[in-house]
Amino acid sequence: MYKAKIFVNYKPSVLDPQAQAIHKALVRLGDDNVATVMMGKYFELTLTATDVDAATAQVDRICDRLLANVSMETYHFTVTPVGEATV
Amino acid sequence: MYKAKIFVNYKPSVLDPQAQAIHKALVRLGDDNVATVMMGKYFELTLTATDVDAATAQVDRICDRLLANVSMETYHFTVTPVGEATV
């Protein structure tokens, strides 16, 4: 069994109104020392696979087809055997 | 300058229809070896602060007040000086 930790974010060139709204709210709340706000989606999948390469290839395909809108978003992920600690 | 990496997820007891919909879509696409799907929000903030403890306390307050709905969601985060590599 493998665990995939997937991060999906807007490309830098894409305007993120939600992150901007959060930044404005922070300033209104007095947290004006916050310089930048970036917001994204985070997924954790567990899947069976023959080996880590097979799991990695499958997760990449899943991100490309379903989890990320590749015209506007980028993604990166880690795949580890379940039981091995990462962050 | 400090960078906070924040993860906000539903509490285990809370039903996540979006994650369920993704799981069903994966099965339809033939990825039926995916056992579990968890989805959450991911934020990166950069902020100035006197020291890492002050930055940590502020980020905790920001999560509690703005980024997480603490009745349904949990959050965890890391705070590191900008320039020090983490995952």
Backbone of each chain as nested JSON, in Angstrom:
{
  "chains": [
    {"id": "A", "residues": [
      {"number": 1, "name": "MET", "atoms": {"N": [0.86, -1.197, 0.0], "CA": [0.0, 0.0, 0.0], "C": [0.892, 1.241, 0.0]}},
      {"number": 2, "name": "TYR", "atoms": {"N": [0.513, 2.225, -0.782], "CA": [1.295, 3.463, -0.899], "C": [0.408, 4.658, -0.551]}},
      {"number": 3, "name": "LYS", "atoms": {"N": [1.059, 5.72, -0.04], "CA": [0.323, 6.955, 0.254], "C": [0.879, 8.058, -0.629]}},
      {"number": 4, "name": "ALA", "atoms": {"N": [-0.015, 8.744, -1.341], "CA": [0.389, 9.883, -2.188], "C": [-0.085, 11.165, -1.517]}},
      {"number": 5, "name": "LYS", "atoms": {"N": [0.836, 12.129, -1.371], "CA": [0.473, 13.46, -0.861], "C": [0.599, 14.43, -2.031]}},
      {"number": 6, "name": "ILE", "atoms": {"N": [-0.522, 15.024, -2.411], "CA": [-0.597, 15.79, -3.66], "C": [-0.939, 17.248, -3.365]}},
      {"number": 7, "name": "PHE", "atoms": {"N": [-0.168, 18.155, -3.967], "CA": [-0.414, 19.592, -3.83], "C": [-0.795, 20.139, -5.204]}},
      {"number": 8, "name": "VAL", "atoms": {"N": [-1.916, 20.832, -5.269], "CA": [-2.357, 21.447, -6.533], "C": [-2.511, 22.942, -6.291]}},
      {"number": 9, "name": "ASN", "atoms": {"N": [-1.764, 23.727, -7.078], "CA": [-1.813, 25.191, -6.905], "C": [-2.049, 25.87, -8.249]}},
      {"number": 10, "name": "TYR", "atoms": {"N": [-2.541, 27.111, -8.173], "CA": [-2.652, 27.905, -9.405], "C": [-1.25, 28.182, -9.925]}},
      {"number": 11, "name": "LYS", "atoms": {"N": [-1.124, 28.264, -11.238], "CA": [0.129, 28.721, -11.836], "C": [0.356, 30.167, -11.401]}},
      {"number": 12, "name": "PRO", "atoms": {"N": [1.629, 30.584, -11.252], "CA": [1.905, 31.958, -10.796], "C": [1.225, 33.02, -11.657]}},
      {"number": 13, "name": "SER", "atoms": {"N": [1.038, 32.706, -12.934], "CA": [0.468, 33.722, -13.844], "C": [-1.043, 33.86, -13.666]}},
      {"number": 14, "name": "VAL", "atoms": {"N": [-1.663, 32.949, -12.92], "CA": [-3.124, 32.953, -12.787], "C": [-3.534, 33.739, -11.536]}},
      {"number": 15, "name": "LEU", "atoms": {"N": [-4.472, 34.657, -11.701], "CA": [-4.979, 35.446, -10.57], "C": [-5.768, 34.537, -9.631]}},
      {"number": 16, "name": "ASP", "atoms": {"N": [-5.513, 34.635, -8.337], "CA": [-6.225, 33.806, -7.351], "C": [-7.071, 34.712, -6.46]}},
      {"number": 17, "name": "PRO", "atoms": {"N": [-8.338, 34.948, -6.845], "CA": [-9.182, 35.881, -6.083], "C": [-9.392, 35.444, -4.636]}},
      {"number": 18, "name": "GLN", "atoms": {"N": [-9.395, 34.112, -4.412], "CA": [-9.64, 33.625, -3.047], "C": [-8.459, 34.002, -2.142]}},
      {"number": 19, "name": "ALA", "atoms": {"N": [-7.257, 33.79, -2.649], "CA": [-6.069, 34.141, -1.865], "C": [-6.029, 35.654, -1.621]}},
      {"number": 20, "name": "GLN", "atoms": {"N": [-6.435, 36.43, -2.623], "CA": [-6.457, 37.896, -2.455], "C": [-7.468, 38.297, -1.382]}},
      {"number": 21, "name": "ALA", "atoms": {"N": [-8.617, 37.637, -1.401], "CA": [-9.661, 37.958, -0.416], "C": [-9.167, 37.626, 0.993]}},
      {"number": 22, "name": "ILE", "atoms": {"N": [-8.455, 36.513, 1.113], "CA": [-7.91, 36.128, 2.428], "C": [-6.882, 37.165, 2.877]}},
      {"number": 23, "name": "HIS", "atoms": {"N": [-6.048, 37.594, 1.942], "CA": [-5.02, 38.575, 2.292], "C": [-5.666, 39.886, 2.776]}},
      {"number": 24, "name": "LYS", "atoms": {"N": [-6.702, 40.311, 2.071], "CA": [-7.409, 41.551, 2.485], "C": [-8.047, 41.368, 3.857]}},
      {"number": 25, "name": "ALA", "atoms": {"N": [-8.619, 40.198, 4.086], "CA": [-9.258, 39.947, 5.381], "C": [-8.216, 39.979, 6.497]}},
      {"number": 26, "name": "LEU", "atoms": {"N": [-7.039, 39.432, 6.215], "CA": [-5.971, 39.427, 7.223], "C": [-5.563, 40.861, 7.569]}},
      {"number": 27, "name": "VAL", "atoms": {"N": [-5.447, 41.698, 6.549], "CA": [-5.06, 43.103, 6.801], "C": [-6.146, 43.756, 7.645]}},
      {"number": 28, "name": "ARG", "atoms": {"N": [-7.406, 43.509, 7.302], "CA": [-8.518, 44.105, 8.092], "C": [-8.472, 43.619, 9.533]}},
      {"number": 29, "name": "LEU", "atoms": {"N": [-8.032, 42.381, 9.739], "CA": [-7.989, 41.83, 11.097], "C": [-6.73, 42.275, 11.849]}},
      {"number": 30, "name": "GLY", "atoms": {"N": [-5.909, 43.077, 11.148], "CA": [-4.719, 43.609, 11.821], "C": [-3.454, 42.816, 11.545]}},
      {"number": 31, "name": "ASP", "atoms": {"N": [-3.543, 41.777, 10.734], "CA": [-2.349, 40.977, 10.415], "C": [-1.676, 41.52, 9.153]}},
      {"number": 32, "name": "ASP", "atoms": {"N": [-1.323, 42.807, 9.207], "CA": [-0.79, 43.438, 7.989], "C": [0.693, 43.134, 7.778]}},
      {"number": 33, "name": "ASN", "atoms": {"N": [1.278, 42.321, 8.657], "CA": [2.674, 41.897, 8.433], "C": [2.742, 40.634, 7.585]}},
      {"number": 34, "name": "VAL", "atoms": {"N": [1.569, 40.165, 7.143], "CA": [1.559, 38.996, 6.247], "C": [1.838, 39.494, 4.831]}},
      {"number": 35, "name": "ALA", "atoms": {"N": [2.956, 39.044, 4.25], "CA": [3.379, 39.6, 2.956], "C": [2.644, 38.919, 1.797]}},
      {"number": 36, "name": "THR", "atoms": {"N": [2.585, 37.594, 1.797], "CA": [1.94, 36.897, 0.679], "C": [1.029, 35.779, 1.202]}},
      {"number": 37, "name": "VAL", "atoms": {"N": [0.005, 35.479, 0.434], "CA": [-0.914, 34.377, 0.745], "C": [-1.053, 33.527, -0.516]}},
      {"number": 38, "name": "MET", "atoms": {"N": [-0.819, 32.238, -0.41], "CA": [-1.031, 31.331, -1.529], "C": [-1.969, 30.238, -1.03]}},
      {"number": 39, "name": "MET", "atoms": {"N": [-2.936, 29.9, -1.862], "CA": [-3.907, 28.87, -1.444], "C": [-3.947, 27.776, -2.493]}},
      {"number": 40, "name": "GLY", "atoms": {"N": [-4.063, 26.528, -2.053], "CA": [-4.147, 25.435, -3.009], "C": [-4.956, 24.29, -2.447]}},
      {"number": 41, "name": "LYS", "atoms": {"N": [-5.032, 23.217, -3.23], "CA": [-5.733, 22.006, -2.783], "C": [-4.692, 20.97, -2.376]}},
      {"number": 42, "name": "TYR", "atoms": {"N": [-5.113, 20.161, -1.416], "CA": [-4.2, 19.126, -0.902], "C": [-4.976, 17.814, -0.86]}},
      {"number": 43, "name": "PHE", "atoms": {"N": [-4.374, 16.772, -1.419], "CA": [-5.034, 15.461, -1.438], "C": [-4.111, 14.426, -0.816]}},
      {"number": 44, "name": "GLU", "atoms": {"N": [-4.709, 13.451, -0.163], "CA": [-3.972, 12.259, 0.252], "C": [-4.731, 11.053, -0.291]}},
      {"number": 45, "name": "LEU", "atoms": {"N": [-4.024, 10.252, -1.083], "CA": [-4.611, 9.016, -1.614], "C": [-3.835, 7.837, -1.047]}},
      {"number": 46, "name": "THR", "atoms": {"N": [-4.512, 6.752, -0.749], "CA": [-3.806, 5.501, -0.484], "C": [-4.213, 4.546, -1.604]}},
      {"number": 47, "name": "LEU", "atoms": {"N": [-3.235, 3.823, -2.123], "CA": [-3.505, 2.921, -3.248], "C": [-2.558, 1.733, -3.211]}},
      {"number": 48, "name": "THR", "atoms": {"N": [-3.057, 0.639, -3.744], "CA": [-2.189, -0.539, -3.871], "C": [-1.485, -0.439, -5.216]}},
      {"number": 49, "name": "ALA", "atoms": {"N": [-0.28, -0.963, -5.302], "CA": [0.47, -0.946, -6.567], "C": [1.58, -1.987, -6.465]}},
      {"number": 50, "name": "THR", "atoms": {"N": [2.084, -2.399, -7.626], "CA": [3.139, -3.427, -7.63], "C": [4.427, -2.873, -7.028]}},
      {"number": 51, "name": "ASP", "atoms": {"N": [4.73, -1.613, -7.363], "CA": [5.915, -0.982, -6.763], "C": [5.751, 0.539, -6.785]}},
      {"number": 52, "name": "VAL", "atoms": {"N": [6.731, 1.249, -6.244], "CA": [6.58, 2.701, -6.089], "C": [6.55, 3.406, -7.451]}},
      {"number": 53, "name": "ASP", "atoms": {"N": [7.251, 2.835, -8.438], "CA": [7.23, 3.458, -9.764], "C": [5.836, 3.372, -10.389]}},
      {"number": 54, "name": "ALA", "atoms": {"N": [5.214, 2.217, -10.212], "CA": [3.859, 2.041, -10.762], "C": [2.899, 2.998, -10.055]}},
      {"number": 55, "name": "ALA", "atoms": {"N": [3.052, 3.106, -8.735], "CA": [2.18, 4.01, -7.969], "C": [2.403, 5.454, -8.419]}},
      {"number": 56, "name": "THR", "atoms": {"N": [3.666, 5.82, -8.618], "CA": [3.994, 7.198, -9.028], "C": [3.401, 7.505, -10.402]}},
      {"number": 57, "name": "ALA", "atoms": {"N": [3.533, 6.572, -11.327], "CA": [2.985, 6.797, -12.678], "C": [1.467, 6.946, -12.62]}},
      {"number": 58, "name": "GLN", "atoms": {"N": [0.836, 6.116, -11.791], "CA": [-0.622, 6.186, -11.697], "C": [-1.071, 7.503, -11.067]}},
      {"number": 59, "name": "VAL", "atoms": {"N": [-0.391, 7.923, -10.002], "CA": [-0.767, 9.177, -9.327], "C": [-0.583, 10.355, -10.283]}},
      {"number": 60, "name": "ASP", "atoms": {"N": [0.483, 10.312, -11.075], "CA": [0.703, 11.396, -12.046], "C": [-0.45, 11.449, -13.033]}},
      {"number": 61, "name": "ARG", "atoms": {"N": [-0.885, 10.298, -13.49], "CA": [-2.022, 10.23, -14.432], "C": [-3.309, 10.734, -13.761]}},
      {"number": 62, "name": "ILE", "atoms": {"N": [-3.512, 10.366, -12.499], "CA": [-4.712, 10.806, -11.773], "C": [-4.716, 12.329, -11.617]}},
      {"number": 63, "name": "CYS", "atoms": {"N": [-3.541, 12.884, -11.294], "CA": [-3.452, 14.352, -11.155], "C": [-3.763, 15.02, -12.484]}},
      {"number": 64, "name": "ASP", "atoms": {"N": [-3.151, 14.502, -13.539], "CA": [-3.274, 15.126, -14.854], "C": [-4.7, 15.043, -15.368]}},
      {"number": 65, "name": "ARG", "atoms": {"N": [-5.39, 13.953, -15.075], "CA": [-6.736, 13.749, -15.643], "C": [-7.852, 14.299, -14.772]}},
      {"number": 66, "name": "LEU", "atoms": {"N": [-7.604, 14.284, -13.429], "CA": [-8.778, 14.54, -12.56], "C": [-8.549, 15.643, -11.52]}},
      {"number": 67, "name": "LEU", "atoms": {"N": [-7.421, 15.611, -10.836], "CA": [-7.264, 16.477, -9.669], "C": [-6.809, 17.894, -10.024]}},
      {"number": 68, "name": "ALA", "atoms": {"N": [-6.099, 18.045, -11.144], "CA": [-5.604, 19.386, -11.493], "C": [-6.152, 19.812, -12.852]}},
      {"number": 69, "name": "ASN", "atoms": {"N": [-6.471, 21.088, -12.965], "CA": [-6.839, 21.659, -14.267], "C": [-5.529, 22.191, -14.857]}},
      {"number": 70, "name": "VAL", "atoms": {"N": [-4.876, 21.367, -15.633], "CA": [-3.484, 21.656, -16.018], "C": [-3.33, 22.924, -16.855]}},
      {"number": 71, "name": "SER", "atoms": {"N": [-4.423, 23.47, -17.365], "CA": [-4.253, 24.727, -18.115], "C": [-4.04, 25.89, -17.14]}},
      {"number": 72, "name": "MET", "atoms": {"N": [-4.511, 25.74, -15.886], "CA": [-4.401, 26.841, -14.915], "C": [-3.61, 26.445, -13.658]}},
      {"number": 73, "name": "GLU", "atoms": {"N": [-3.481, 25.146, -13.44], "CA": [-2.884, 24.704, -12.182], "C": [-1.635, 23.851, -12.415]}},
      {"number": 74, "name": "THR", "atoms": {"N": [-0.783, 23.839, -11.399], "CA": [0.358, 22.913, -11.412], "C": [0.193, 21.961, -10.227]}},
      {"number": 75, "name": "TYR", "atoms": {"N": [0.861, 20.823, -10.275], "CA": [0.756, 19.88, -9.152], "C": [2.127, 19.261, -8.868]}},
      {"number": 76, "name": "HIS", "atoms": {"N": [2.326, 18.89, -7.645], "CA": [3.502, 18.088, -7.287], "C": [3.07, 17.134, -6.175]}},
      {"number": 77, "name": "PHE", "atoms": {"N": [3.758, 16.016, -6.062], "CA": [3.311, 15.013, -5.089], "C": [4.481, 14.155, -4.622]}},
      {"number": 78, "name": "THR", "atoms": {"N": [4.268, 13.48, -3.517], "CA": [5.223, 12.475, -3.041], "C": [4.457, 11.165, -2.914]}},
      {"number": 79, "name": "VAL", "atoms": {"N": [5.144, 10.046, -3.151], "CA": [4.546, 8.716, -2.972], "C": [5.46, 7.924, -2.054]}},
      {"number": 80, "name": "THR", "atoms": {"N": [4.921, 7.428, -0.961], "CA": [5.742, 6.65, -0.02], "C": [4.996, 5.386, 0.39]}},
      {"number": 81, "name": "PRO", "atoms": {"N": [5.735, 4.324, 0.639], "CA": [5.067, 3.131, 1.169], "C": [4.393, 3.478, 2.484]}},
      {"number": 82, "name": "VAL", "atoms": {"N": [3.212, 2.984, 2.721], "CA": [2.508, 3.291, 3.971], "C": [3.331, 2.737, 5.125]}},
      {"number": 83, "name": "GLY", "atoms": {"N": [3.514, 3.623, 6.137], "CA": [4.299, 3.185, 7.296], "C": [5.596, 3.949, 7.362]}},
      {"number": 84, "name": "GLU", "atoms": {"N": [6.135, 4.464, 6.201], "CA": [7.358, 5.266, 6.21], "C": [6.981, 6.71, 6.45]}},
      {"number": 85, "name": "ALA", "atoms": {"N": [7.516, 7.32, 7.498], "CA": [7.123, 8.696, 7.871], "C": [7.748, 9.702, 6.912]}},
      {"number": 86, "name": "THR", "atoms": {"N": [6.891, 10.679, 6.486], "CA": [7.406, 11.891, 5.815], "C": [6.749, 13.038, 6.581]}},
      {"number": 87, "name": "VAL", "atoms": {"N": [6.867, 14.272, 6.137], "CA": [6.228, 15.394, 6.889], "C": [4.734, 15.177, 6.897]}}
    ]},
    {"id": "B", "residues": [
      {"number": 1, "name": "MET", "atoms": {"N": [11.87, 37.178, 7.834], "CA": [10.675, 36.708, 7.124], "C": [10.5, 35.216, 7.373]}},
      {"number": 2, "name": "TYR", "atoms": {"N": [9.259, 34.824, 7.601], "CA": [8.964, 33.408, 7.879], "C": [7.938, 32.894, 6.866]}},
      {"number": 3, "name": "LYS", "atoms": {"N": [8.018, 31.589, 6.592], "CA": [7.016, 30.963, 5.717], "C": [6.23, 29.934, 6.516]}},
      {"number": 4, "name": "ALA", "atoms": {"N": [4.901, 30.057, 6.463], "CA": [4.022, 29.089, 7.128], "C": [3.375, 28.2, 6.071]}},
      {"number": 5, "name": "LYS", "atoms": {"N": [3.45, 26.888, 6.271], "CA": [2.754, 25.926, 5.399], "C": [1.619, 25.32, 6.221]}},
      {"number": 6, "name": "ILE", "atoms": {"N": [0.397, 25.568, 5.79], "CA": [-0.786, 25.252, 6.596], "C": [-1.662, 24.226, 5.873]}},
      {"number": 7, "name": "PHE", "atoms": {"N": [-2.06, 23.186, 6.606], "CA": [-2.959, 22.16, 6.069], "C": [-4.268, 22.221, 6.854]}},
      {"number": 8, "name": "VAL", "atoms": {"N": [-5.37, 22.317, 6.138], "CA": [-6.687, 22.338, 6.786], "C": [-7.512, 21.19, 6.218]}},
      {"number": 9, "name": "ASN", "atoms": {"N": [-7.945, 20.296, 7.098], "CA": [-8.722, 19.131, 6.648], "C": [-10.005, 18.989, 7.453]}},
      {"number": 10, "name": "TYR", "atoms": {"N": [-10.958, 18.274, 6.86], "CA": [-12.161, 17.962, 7.637], "C": [-11.792, 17.035, 8.787]}},
      {"number": 11, "name": "LYS", "atoms": {"N": [-12.493, 17.172, 9.894], "CA": [-12.339, 16.203, 10.979], "C": [-12.794, 14.837, 10.461]}},
      {"number": 12, "name": "PRO", "atoms": {"N": [-12.188, 13.739, 10.977], "CA": [-12.551, 12.401, 10.489], "C": [-14.053, 12.117, 10.581]}},
      {"number": 13, "name": "SER", "atoms": {"N": [-14.711, 12.731, 11.546], "CA": [-16.143, 12.45, 11.77], "C": [-17.029, 13.173, 10.755]}},
      {"number": 14, "name": "VAL", "atoms": {"N": [-16.432, 14.081, 10.0], "CA": [-17.245, 14.89, 9.076], "C": [-17.238, 14.253, 7.688]}},
      {"number": 15, "name": "LEU", "atoms": {"N": [-18.412, 14.091, 7.101], "CA": [-18.546, 13.522, 5.758], "C": [-17.982, 14.511, 4.745]}},
      {"number": 16, "name": "ASP", "atoms": {"N": [-17.144, 14.02, 3.811], "CA": [-16.556, 14.899, 2.789], "C": [-17.088, 14.488, 1.418]}},
      {"number": 17, "name": "PRO", "atoms": {"N": [-18.19, 15.093, 0.969], "CA": [-18.803, 14.68, -0.3], "C": [-17.867, 14.863, -1.498]}},
      {"number": 18, "name": "GLN", "atoms": {"N": [-16.999, 15.885, -1.413], "CA": [-16.095, 16.132, -2.552], "C": [-15.098, 14.98, -2.688]}},
      {"number": 19, "name": "ALA", "atoms": {"N": [-14.545, 14.556, -1.565], "CA": [-13.59, 13.439, -1.605], "C": [-14.3, 12.168, -2.076]}},
      {"number": 20, "name": "GLN", "atoms": {"N": [-15.532, 11.984, -1.662], "CA": [-16.304, 10.794, -2.091], "C": [-16.538, 10.84, -3.6]}},
      {"number": 21, "name": "ALA", "atoms": {"N": [-16.869, 12.03, -4.103], "CA": [-17.12, 12.184, -5.545], "C": [-15.842, 11.876, -6.325]}},
      {"number": 22, "name": "ILE", "atoms": {"N": [-14.7, 12.329, -5.81], "CA": [-13.417, 12.058, -6.484], "C": [-13.152, 10.549, -6.479]}},
      {"number": 23, "name": "HIS", "atoms": {"N": [-13.419, 9.922, -5.352], "CA": [-13.176, 8.48, -5.253], "C": [-14.043, 7.721, -6.27]}},
      {"number": 24, "name": "LYS", "atoms": {"N": [-15.312, 8.097, -6.369], "CA": [-16.207, 7.441, -7.343], "C": [-15.718, 7.676, -8.763]}},
      {"number": 25, "name": "ALA", "atoms": {"N": [-15.252, 8.896, -9.039], "CA": [-14.762, 9.208, -10.394], "C": [-13.537, 8.351, -10.702]}},
      {"number": 26, "name": "LEU", "atoms": {"N": [-12.668, 8.177, -9.719], "CA": [-11.461, 7.359, -9.926], "C": [-11.86, 5.918, -10.266]}},
      {"number": 27, "name": "VAL", "atoms": {"N": [-12.825, 5.391, -9.544], "CA": [-13.262, 4.008, -9.814], "C": [-13.821, 3.929, -11.226]}},
      {"number": 28, "name": "ARG", "atoms": {"N": [-14.622, 4.92, -11.621], "CA": [-15.188, 4.925, -12.986], "C": [-14.082, 4.992, -14.027]}},
      {"number": 29, "name": "LEU", "atoms": {"N": [-12.991, 5.698, -13.698], "CA": [-11.88, 5.835, -14.664], "C": [-10.961, 4.613, -14.635]}},
      {"number": 30, "name": "GLY", "atoms": {"N": [-11.328, 3.642, -13.773], "CA": [-10.543, 2.406, -13.762], "C": [-9.482, 2.363, -12.676]}},
      {"number": 31, "name": "ASP", "atoms": {"N": [-9.385, 3.403, -11.865], "CA": [-8.395, 3.407, -10.785], "C": [-9.007, 2.852, -9.503]}},
      {"number": 32, "name": "ASP", "atoms": {"N": [-9.509, 1.618, -9.603], "CA": [-10.232, 1.057, -8.453], "C": [-9.287, 0.488, -7.397]}},
      {"number": 33, "name": "ASN", "atoms": {"N": [-7.977, 0.63, -7.61], "CA": [-7.016, 0.214, -6.57], "C": [-6.736, 1.345, -5.574]}},
      {"number": 34, "name": "VAL", "atoms": {"N": [-7.407, 2.484, -5.795], "CA": [-7.252, 3.6, -4.843], "C": [-8.164, 3.316, -3.647]}},
      {"number": 35, "name": "ALA", "atoms": {"N": [-7.565, 3.156, -2.476], "CA": [-8.35, 2.73, -1.303], "C": [-9.054, 3.915, -0.647]}},
      {"number": 36, "name": "THR", "atoms": {"N": [-8.333, 5.008, -0.417], "CA": [-8.942, 6.16, 0.265], "C": [-8.55, 7.457, -0.437]}},
      {"number": 37, "name": "VAL", "atoms": {"N": [-9.424, 8.435, -0.326], "CA": [-9.169, 9.778, -0.866], "C": [-9.475, 10.78, 0.245]}},
      {"number": 38, "name": "MET", "atoms": {"N": [-8.536, 11.644, 0.542], "CA": [-8.773, 12.718, 1.5], "C": [-8.422, 14.02, 0.804]}},
      {"number": 39, "name": "MET", "atoms": {"N": [-9.26, 15.015, 0.997], "CA": [-9.023, 16.301, 0.327], "C": [-9.019, 17.398, 1.377]}},
      {"number": 40, "name": "GLY", "atoms": {"N": [-8.124, 18.378, 1.2], "CA": [-8.094, 19.492, 2.146], "C": [-7.604, 20.744, 1.461]}},
      {"number": 41, "name": "LYS", "atoms": {"N": [-7.456, 21.793, 2.268], "CA": [-6.94, 23.066, 1.761], "C": [-5.489, 23.221, 2.223]}},
      {"number": 42, "name": "TYR", "atoms": {"N": [-4.735, 23.902, 1.382], "CA": [-3.308, 24.107, 1.688], "C": [-2.993, 25.587, 1.485]}},
      {"number": 43, "name": "PHE", "atoms": {"N": [-2.354, 26.177, 2.476], "CA": [-2.013, 27.603, 2.378], "C": [-0.52, 27.784, 2.602]}},
      {"number": 44, "name": "GLU", "atoms": {"N": [0.049, 28.76, 1.937], "CA": [1.405, 29.204, 2.253], "C": [1.345, 30.707, 2.507]}},
      {"number": 45, "name": "LEU", "atoms": {"N": [1.776, 31.094, 3.693], "CA": [1.838, 32.526, 4.041], "C": [3.298, 32.893, 4.262]}},
      {"number": 46, "name": "THR", "atoms": {"N": [3.681, 34.094, 3.856], "CA": [4.971, 34.628, 4.291], "C": [4.645, 35.843, 5.153]}},
      {"number": 47, "name": "LEU", "atoms": {"N": [5.346, 35.952, 6.262], "CA": [5.08, 37.053, 7.201], "C": [6.348, 37.455, 7.927]}},
      {"number": 48, "name": "THR", "atoms": {"N": [6.379, 38.714, 8.3], "CA": [7.508, 39.182, 9.121], "C": [7.119, 38.96, 10.586]}},
      {"number": 49, "name": "ALA", "atoms": {"N": [8.096, 38.717, 11.411], "CA": [7.833, 38.522, 12.844], "C": [9.145, 38.689, 13.598]}},
      {"number": 50, "name": "THR", "atoms": {"N": [9.026, 38.959, 14.908], "CA": [10.244, 39.188, 15.712], "C": [11.033, 37.889, 15.84]}},
      {"number": 51, "name": "ASP", "atoms": {"N": [10.312, 36.769, 16.008], "CA": [11.001, 35.467, 16.075], "C": [10.016, 34.357, 15.696]}},
      {"number": 52, "name": "VAL", "atoms": {"N": [10.506, 33.125, 15.662], "CA": [9.665, 32.026, 15.165], "C": [8.481, 31.762, 16.104]}},
      {"number": 53, "name": "ASP", "atoms": {"N": [8.684, 32.012, 17.411], "CA": [7.565, 31.795, 18.349], "C": [6.433, 32.787, 18.081]}},
      {"number": 54, "name": "ALA", "atoms": {"N": [6.811, 34.022, 17.817], "CA": [5.796, 35.049, 17.534], "C": [5.076, 34.701, 16.23]}},
      {"number": 55, "name": "ALA", "atoms": {"N": [5.839, 34.251, 15.245], "CA": [5.231, 33.886, 13.957], "C": [4.282, 32.7, 14.151]}},
      {"number": 56, "name": "THR", "atoms": {"N": [4.717, 31.724, 14.946], "CA": [3.896, 30.53, 15.195], "C": [2.59, 30.896, 15.899]}},
      {"number": 57, "name": "ALA", "atoms": {"N": [2.689, 31.748, 16.899], "CA": [1.48, 32.154, 17.633], "C": [0.513, 32.894, 16.709]}},
      {"number": 58, "name": "GLN", "atoms": {"N": [1.076, 33.742, 15.84], "CA": [0.205, 34.504, 14.944], "C": [-0.467, 33.586, 13.921]}},
      {"number": 59, "name": "VAL", "atoms": {"N": [0.296, 32.659, 13.364], "CA": [-0.274, 31.733, 12.366], "C": [-1.372, 30.883, 13.002]}},
      {"number": 60, "name": "ASP", "atoms": {"N": [-1.156, 30.467, 14.239], "CA": [-2.184, 29.674, 14.932], "C": [-3.465, 30.487, 15.069]}},
      {"number": 61, "name": "ARG", "atoms": {"N": [-3.314, 31.741, 15.417], "CA": [-4.482, 32.64, 15.568], "C": [-5.164, 32.844, 14.211]}},
      {"number": 62, "name": "ILE", "atoms": {"N": [-4.368, 33.006, 13.146], "CA": [-4.933, 33.193, 11.796], "C": [-5.722, 31.951, 11.374]}},
      {"number": 63, "name": "CYS", "atoms": {"N": [-5.163, 30.778, 11.663], "CA": [-5.861, 29.525, 11.311], "C": [-7.182, 29.442, 12.064]}},
      {"number": 64, "name": "ASP", "atoms": {"N": [-7.105, 29.719, 13.353], "CA": [-8.266, 29.551, 14.226], "C": [-9.374, 30.533, 13.866]}},
      {"number": 65, "name": "ARG", "atoms": {"N": [-8.986, 31.746, 13.452], "CA": [-9.984, 32.797, 13.202], "C": [-10.479, 32.828, 11.765]}},
      {"number": 66, "name": "LEU", "atoms": {"N": [-9.579, 32.43, 10.819], "CA": [-9.942, 32.715, 9.425], "C": [-9.86, 31.507, 8.492]}},
      {"number": 67, "name": "LEU", "atoms": {"N": [-8.785, 30.753, 8.573], "CA": [-8.535, 29.73, 7.551], "C": [-9.271, 28.413, 7.82]}},
      {"number": 68, "name": "ALA", "atoms": {"N": [-9.557, 28.118, 9.071], "CA": [-10.222, 26.84, 9.371], "C": [-11.553, 27.087, 10.076]}},
      {"number": 69, "name": "ASN", "atoms": {"N": [-12.54, 26.274, 9.733], "CA": [-13.814, 26.294, 10.471], "C": [-13.663, 25.236, 11.563]}},
      {"number": 70, "name": "VAL", "atoms": {"N": [-13.233, 25.672, 12.724], "CA": [-12.774, 24.729, 13.751], "C": [-13.885, 23.804, 14.258]}},
      {"number": 71, "name": "SER", "atoms": {"N": [-15.125, 24.095, 13.953], "CA": [-16.163, 23.151, 14.4], "C": [-16.159, 21.907, 13.495]}},
      {"number": 72, "name": "MET", "atoms": {"N": [-15.651, 22.054, 12.265], "CA": [-15.684, 20.917, 11.32], "C": [-14.295, 20.522, 10.825]}},
      {"number": 73, "name": "GLU", "atoms": {"N": [-13.343, 21.434, 10.976], "CA": [-12.024, 21.194, 10.371], "C": [-10.925, 21.201, 11.438]}},
      {"number": 74, "name": "THR", "atoms": {"N": [-9.824, 20.514, 11.097], "CA": [-8.621, 20.603, 11.937], "C": [-7.521, 21.21, 11.077]}},
      {"number": 75, "name": "TYR", "atoms": {"N": [-6.503, 21.752, 11.711], "CA": [-5.392, 22.33, 10.939], "C": [-4.061, 21.982, 11.601]}},
      {"number": 76, "name": "HIS", "atoms": {"N": [-3.036, 21.918, 10.793], "CA": [-1.673, 21.818, 11.332], "C": [-0.759, 22.587, 10.394]}},
      {"number": 77, "name": "PHE", "atoms": {"N": [0.347, 23.052, 10.904], "CA": [1.201, 23.905, 10.07], "C": [2.656, 23.823, 10.525]}},
      {"number": 78, "name": "THR", "atoms": {"N": [3.538, 24.275, 9.646], "CA": [4.95, 24.427, 10.007], "C": [5.316, 25.88, 9.734]}},
      {"number": 79, "name": "VAL", "atoms": {"N": [6.233, 26.422, 10.525], "CA": [6.735, 27.788, 10.313], "C": [8.254, 27.717, 10.246]}},
      {"number": 80, "name": "THR", "atoms": {"N": [8.825, 28.192, 9.172], "CA": [10.286, 28.147, 9.039], "C": [10.791, 29.503, 8.54]}},
      {"number": 81, "name": "PRO", "atoms": {"N": [11.989, 29.869, 8.948], "CA": [12.566, 31.1, 8.395], "C": [12.699, 30.942, 6.882]}},
      {"number": 82, "name": "VAL", "atoms": {"N": [12.401, 31.955, 6.128], "CA": [12.508, 31.872, 4.667], "C": [13.959, 31.605, 4.322]}},
      {"number": 83, "name": "GLY", "atoms": {"N": [14.123, 30.586, 3.418], "CA": [15.488, 30.236, 3.004], "C": [15.851, 28.865, 3.536]}},
      {"number": 84, "name": "GLU", "atoms": {"N": [15.235, 28.403, 4.678], "CA": [15.523, 27.059, 5.199], "C": [14.601, 26.076, 4.511]}},
      {"number": 85, "name": "ALA", "atoms": {"N": [15.128, 25.05, 3.86], "CA": [14.312, 24.105, 3.069], "C": [13.571, 23.16, 3.997]}},
      {"number": 86, "name": "THR", "atoms": {"N": [12.265, 22.961, 3.661], "CA": [11.511, 21.818, 4.263], "C": [10.9, 21.112, 3.056]}},
      {"number": 87, "name": "VAL", "atoms": {"N": [9.934, 20.224, 3.241], "CA": [9.338, 19.485, 2.094], "C": [8.715, 20.463, 1.106]}}
    ]}
  ]
}
